[in-house]
Amino acid sequence: MGNKPKRFLPEFYELAACMVLEEKKNRPSRWSAVMMIAPKRDIDPNMLSKWTRLHGAPMGLR
């Protein structure tokens, strides 16, 4: 049996994206912030990065 991907509500990703943006203030890159937050929220880092880039960040903060 294959692993079924986790499905989260958009609000869950929005909260995680906000956490990434806050963490980014203390990190050299967005990716390093993603790598810090993703395990805490049990989210795949690539998915969190995509969500942050597409939906979670105002244009000037991407």
C-alpha angles and dihedrals in degrees: 000000000000124000113261113225116248116252120209132184115257089246090061091055092044091055091047090048090053089050089053092051091050092047091048089069088068098039135071094235144015090245092057088051090049090051090052096049103035097072092045090056095036092239128140106256093227092053092047091048091050093047092048092048096046105032114004104059133063112237095261094054101050 
